[in-house]
């Protein structure tokens, strides 16, 4: 069942995302929304961006379908070993150039930084760039394990990176001057740990027969070419998607210290339901969709897409409403301590409310883009992202003057809907019937009733503080929504066969 596989992936991702909260709370305690953390985030931008194309947006979409076909031919081990060699050869010059050219690309990312802050960002970027090697290898391991039906451990692996960063913020920072370099050391250690964590499971699929020919067969060389060809639009999609963050950071660099940091703290909360729910659905759906396309089974493709669409509506709509209503108390509970003050809480919560406007939209983009990659049409997600980028940049330039960082966050949320509607319309033409109006009505009704209850609890518990609001409103809202979903028949639909 698709739901069962999503549950296993979501369980691992949930543990990883919870460790992400530990990481962010540790960083908030140690550095708050400071100029140093702004510089760290700018230094991390390029490795993080490349992580997307080699990880989620690359291997998970370009490599997985080709690897699945090679597995059906009995050539999966040969392809994996050949691709691993190519990846390692490519990573050496990428890391070297990234470290050497930091002084050139960092000023483009944060043109508004004063000289001292700029120098710190350049130094941090050079030291952080080797992270891309660790996350690339971890992403390859996770992609292979997903094809073989293992979802829990790959989803859990990023927790090692998060815990390394928390270790760096709380403990290693005391050993470095300036302390922010302790966070760099913890980040690199966490990346290494994530590779070592998956190696025992990955090794079983990497080993080939003794005496195997190291020269790739013609079919393997062809497969490598297909992967490379499909990575090109993935790279284009990355550039489009990360250009949104680049524009946000560049504009925020002209705003007061901590502006980039508060956007990032808000983005972490925004990405929590996306990572646990939307990414899990898309990760599980991709191998199934690719298999249906390989066998020419259009009906099962449509049914799997329907099974993927329903959880995005049933889970992401209430998540968006809940995050928007409880933004301020949630940020206070998670981050407001140490160097992270009340003003940082208010700015971060406001940014989060801007982002959640597009929460469901980005969940749909995850699913729709995977469907197009399974269909062998990787340029369509690229076009959708380019269209959304144009909208985002235009709204950024307009709204940052009116609302500062909230305007940047809101523009990102609105742009997500442009992308989702574009891809959804094209996908409906290819495989109509995956959207069931009754499911949407049930989801909206249950989510609306839940939101009314959460709003009432938030207002009623305001005199008792943020902890009371979160500890009461979250479980009450969750159980109320589950009860409503069950009563309206959504739970039965979710448990249906994928």
Secondary structure by P-SEA (a helix, b strand, c coil): caaaaaaaaaaaaaaaaaaaaaaaaaaaacccccaaaaaaaaaaaaaaaaaaaacccccccccaaaaaaaaaacaaaaaaaaaaaaaaaaaaaaaaaaaaacccccccccccccaaaaaaaaaaaaaacaaaaaaaaaaaaaaaaaaacccccccccaaaaaaaaaaaacccccccccaaaaaaaaaaaaaaaaaaaaaaaaaaaacccccccccccaaaaaaaaaaaaaaaaaaaaaaaaaaaaaaaaaaacccccaaaaaaaaaaaaaaccccccaaaaaaaaaaaaaaaaaaccaaaaaaaaaaaaaaaaacaaaaaaaaaaaaaaaaaaccccccccaaaaaaaaaaaaaaacaaaaaaaaaaaaaaaaaaccaaaaaaaaaaaaaaaaaaaaccccccaaaaaaaaaaaaaaaaaaaaaaaaaaaccccccaaaaaaaaaaaaaaaaaaaaaaaaaccccaaaaaacaaaaaaaaaaaaaaaaaaaaaaaccc
